């Protein structure tokens, strides 16, 4: 049962204790999920920069290998 009372122009909602407890648990779960999602996004951004840096190194190594192959073919 939800009861509302007008107190000084503001409505106050009174919830049963069991419902309030479940609502509090639900809010806590959503806050934890939100924190995990933010952490996941931050880690994915860091990973994106790391993979980009790694990809540049791999491309550089490939170019160096091609140069070495050309030098070996000339001799």
For each residue, the residues with C-beta under 8 A, 3 or more apart:
1: 16
2: 13 14 15
3: 13 14
4: 11 12 13 14
5: 11 12 14
6: 9 10 11 12
7: 10 11 12
8:
9: 6
10: 6 7
11: 4 5 6 7
12: 4 5 6 7
13: 2 3 4
14: 2 3 4 5
15: 2 19 20 23
16: 1 19 20
17: 20 21
18: 21 22
19: 15 16 22 23
20: 15 16 17 23 24
21: 17 18 24 25
22: 18 19 25 26
23: 15 19 20 26 27
24: 20 21 27 28
25: 21 22 28 29
26: 22 23 29 30
27: 23 24 30 31
28: 24 25 31 32
29: 25 26 32 33
30: 26 27 33 34
31: 27 28 34 35
32: 28 29 35 36
33: 29 30 36 37
34: 30 31 37 38
35: 31 32 38 39
36: 32 33 39 40
37: 33 34 40 41
38: 34 35 41 42
39: 35 36 42 43
40: 36 37 43 44
41: 37 38 44 45
42: 38 39 45 46
43: 39 40 46 47
44: 40 41 47 48
45: 41 42 48 49
46: 42 43 49 50
47: 43 44 50 51
48: 44 45 51 52
49: 45 46 52 53
50: 46 47 53 54
51: 47 48 54 55
52: 48 49 55 56
53: 49 50 56 57
54: 50 51 57 58
55: 51 52 58 59
56: 52 53 59 60
57: 53 54 60 61
58: 54 55 61 62
59: 55 56 62 63
60: 56 57 63 64
61: 57 58 64 65
62: 58 59 65 66
63: 59 60 66 67
64: 60 61 67 68
65: 61 62 68 69
66: 62 63 69 70
67: 63 64 70 71
68: 64 65 71 72
69: 65 66 72 73
70: 66 67 73 74
71: 67 68 74 75
72: 68 69 75
73: 69 70
74: 70 71
75: 71 72
